[in-house]
């Protein structure tokens, strides 16, 4: 069986724990999550099963949306609710100033990842280095915030919904907002509500998941054009050889074999039509 599960992860467990629990529950050979949620975070966690793991980068590179709660006037060493408080400060900004500060994150910017994160340095996650007293500071990375709405200010708590590019840390948004307002801030709650073309409404808690909930491998990619390969081109294509087929665009295309079975996602190249992701 190959495909995807949409899990509504509860707060307090790791993404890896959810992955291993599904693997154990159904006896799958291979299961991987497609975008880590911190233990304190809840919401949509997409799991790939068996050959679906080959398509993971299409999800990891996709945009995500979150419902976030930020608490002003307190800063923690992890920038979230799991850390130790390192600063308390009075919030003196008006609601208009706070809203302007929030909306200033819209668009493309450079973001410094948290020192407590799953990013790796010398093969080890940054949070492990930090817990050992060796805080590694990664260089700022380009991120894009596409949309911020549903802003609700009830000081010291701010609630909002944010749509962002891959690699965005909402904890860093909270940290940087606190710096902008000169009062400190931390991420006090986080829920992922969408990723790729899936949303939280379609997800189930791990206790309610069954094998019947496995989404077929090709279903997330129905927005792509498709092509059915003739028998003459099928085996060379599977073997990685570029085949001479008239393709009108440079986009990714779903590929079906002569029997109508989904076999790959391909793309036109200078060496012919080749697979980018093979089932």
C-alpha positions in Angstrom: 0.0 0.0 0.0 1.3 3.4 -1.0 -0.3 6.8 -0.2 -0.7 9.5 2.4 -2.4 10.0 5.8 -3.6 13.3 7.2 -3.1 13.3 10.9 -4.4 15.9 13.3 -1.4 15.9 15.7 -2.1 16.6 19.3 0.1 18.9 21.3 2.7 17.2 23.5 4.0 14.5 21.1 6.7 14.7 18.5 6.2 14.3 14.8 8.6 11.3 14.9 6.4 9.6 17.5 3.3 10.0 15.3 5.3 8.5 12.4 6.4 5.5 14.4 3.0 4.9 15.9 1.3 4.7 12.5 4.1 2.5 11.2 3.6 0.2 14.2 -0.2 0.3 14.1 -0.4 -0.9 10.5 2.9 -2.7 10.0 4.0 -0.5 7.1 7.6 -0.9 5.9 8.2 2.8 5.5 6.5 5.9 6.9 7.8 9.5 6.9 6.3 12.8 7.9 6.3 15.6 5.4 7.1 18.6 7.5 8.0 18.6 11.2 5.6 20.0 13.8 7.2 20.9 17.1 6.0 18.9 20.2 4.0 21.9 21.5 2.3 22.4 18.1 -0.8 20.7 16.9 -2.6 20.3 13.6 -2.1 18.9 10.2 0.8 16.4 9.8 1.0 14.6 6.5 2.5 11.1 6.5 3.8 9.3 3.4 3.6 5.5 3.3 6.0 3.3 1.5 6.6 4.5 -2.1 4.8 7.7 -1.4 7.9 8.9 0.5 9.6 9.4 -2.9 7.3 12.3 -3.5 8.1 14.0 -0.2 9.9 17.1 -1.6 6.7 18.1 -3.4 5.1 18.6 0.1 8.2 19.9 1.9 8.5 22.7 -0.7 4.8 23.6 -0.5 3.2 26.6 1.3 1.7 26.1 4.8 -0.9 28.0 6.9 -1.0 28.3 10.6 -3.2 29.6 13.4 -0.8 31.2 15.9 -1.0 32.7 19.3 1.8 35.1 20.4 2.2 36.4 23.9 3.8 39.8 24.3 5.9 41.0 27.2 7.7 37.7 27.8 10.7 36.1 25.9 11.9 32.5 26.3 15.1 30.9 25.3 13.4 28.7 22.7 11.0 31.5 21.5 8.0 29.2 22.4 6.1 28.0 25.4 8.5 25.1 26.0 11.5 27.3 26.9 12.7 29.1 30.0 11.6 32.7 30.5 14.6 35.0 30.0 12.9 38.4 29.8 9.8 40.1 31.1 8.8 43.5 29.9 5.9 45.9 29.9 3.9 46.1 26.7 3.6 49.8 25.8 2.6 49.6 22.1 -0.9 50.5 21.0 -3.1 48.1 19.1 -2.5 50.0 15.9 1.3 49.8 16.4 1.1 46.1 17.1 -1.0 45.5 14.0 1.5 47.4 11.9 4.3 45.4 13.4 2.5 42.1 12.5 1.7 43.2 8.9 5.3 44.4 8.4 6.2 40.7 8.0 4.2 40.4 4.8 6.2 39.7 1.6 9.8 38.4 1.2 12.3 38.8 4.0 15.4 37.3 5.6 14.6 35.2 8.7 17.1 33.9 11.3 16.1 30.4 12.4 15.8 29.7 16.1 18.8 28.2 17.8 16.4 25.6 19.2 15.4 23.9 15.9 15.6 20.7 14.0 18.1 22.2 11.5 21.3 20.4 11.6 24.9 21.4 12.2 27.6 18.7 11.7 24.9 16.1 11.5 23.2 17.0 14.8 20.0 19.1 15.3 20.6 22.6 16.6 18.4 22.0 19.6 20.7 19.2 20.8 23.7 21.6 20.5 21.8 24.3 22.4 20.8 21.9 25.2 24.5 21.1 25.6 25.3 24.8 26.0 26.6 25.3 22.5 24.2 27.6 20.7 24.7 27.5 16.9 23.4 30.6 15.0 22.4 29.8 11.4 22.5 32.4 8.7 19.3 34.2 7.8 17.3 32.6 5.0 14.8 33.9 2.5 11.2 33.3 3.4 7.9 34.7 2.1 4.8 35.5 4.1 1.9 35.5 1.7 -1.0 36.4 3.9 -1.7 37.4 7.5 -5.3 37.8 8.6 -7.8 37.0 11.4 -5.7 39.2 13.7 -7.2 39.4 17.2 -5.4 41.5 19.9 -6.3 40.9 23.5 -3.2 42.0 25.3 -0.8 40.4 26.1 -2.1 37.8 23.6 -2.3 38.1 19.9 -4.0 35.6 17.7 -3.6 35.4 13.9 -3.6 33.2 10.8 -0.5 33.2 8.6 0.2 31.7 5.2 3.9 31.2 4.5 6.6 29.6 2.4 8.7 26.5 3.3 11.3 27.1 5.9 9.4 29.7 7.8 9.6 29.5 11.6 6.5 31.0 13.3 8.6 31.1 16.5 11.0 33.4 14.8 8.1 35.6 13.7 7.0 35.8 17.4 10.6 36.6 18.5 11.1 39.3 15.8 7.7 40.9 16.6 8.8 41.2 20.2 12.0 42.8 19.1 10.1 45.3 16.9 7.8 46.3 19.7 10.7 46.4 22.3 8.9 44.1 24.7 9.8 40.6 23.9 7.4 37.9 22.8 7.1 34.1 22.4 4.9 31.7 20.5 2.4 30.4 23.0 0.3 28.2 20.7 0.5 26.9 17.2 -1.8 24.9 14.9 -1.0 24.0 11.3 -4.2 24.2 9.3 -3.1 23.6 5.7 -0.2 22.3 3.6 0.0 21.7 -0.1 -3.7 21.2 -1.1 -4.8 19.6 2.1 -6.4 21.2 5.2 -7.0 20.3 8.8 -10.7 19.5 8.2 -9.7 16.3 6.4 -7.4 15.1 9.1 -8.0 12.6 11.9 -6.4 12.1 15.3 -4.1 9.1 15.3 -6.5 7.0 17.5 -9.2 7.2 14.8 -7.0 6.5 11.7 -7.6 3.3 9.8 -6.1 1.8 6.7 -9.2 3.0 4.8 -8.1 6.6 5.4 -5.0 6.1 3.2 -5.1 8.6 0.4 -4.1 7.1 -3.0 -0.6 8.1 -4.1 -1.8 10.1 -7.2 -4.7 12.0 -5.5 -2.7 15.0 -4.2 -1.4 15.7 -7.7 -4.7 15.8 -9.7 -4.1 19.5 -10.3 -1.2 18.5 -12.7 -1.8 17.7 -16.3 -1.5 14.0 -17.2 -0.3 11.8 -20.0 -0.6 8.1 -20.7 2.6 6.5 -22.2 2.3 4.2 -25.1 3.9 0.8 -24.8 6.9 1.7 -26.9 8.0 4.5 -24.6 7.1 2.9 -21.3 10.1 0.8 -20.3 12.7 3.3 -21.5 10.9 6.0 -19.5 10.9 3.8 -16.4 14.6 3.2 -16.9 15.3 6.9 -16.8 15.7 7.4 -20.6 14.3 10.6 -22.0 11.5 9.7 -24.5 10.4 11.8 -27.5 6.9 12.9 -26.7 5.3 16.2 -27.7 4.9 18.1 -24.4 3.7 21.7 -24.7 4.8 23.1 -21.4 7.7 22.8 -18.8 5.4 21.9 -15.9 5.4 18.7 -14.0 3.0 16.1 -15.5 1.4 13.0 -14.0 2.4 9.9 -16.0 0.3 6.8 -16.4 1.4 3.5 -18.0 -0.3 1.7 -20.9 -2.5 -0.1 -18.3 -3.7 3.3 -16.9 -1.8 2.9 -13.6 -0.1 6.0 -12.1 3.7 5.4 -12.4 5.5 8.8 -12.1 5.6 12.5 -12.3 7.6 13.6 -15.2 8.9 16.7 -16.9 10.2 17.8 -20.3 14.0 18.2 -20.4 16.6 18.9 -23.1 17.1 15.1 -23.3 13.4 14.3 -23.8 10.5 13.6 -21.4 11.9 12.1 -18.2 10.6 11.1 -14.8 11.2 13.4 -11.8 9.5 11.2 -9.3 9.0 7.5 -9.9 6.6 5.3 -8.0 
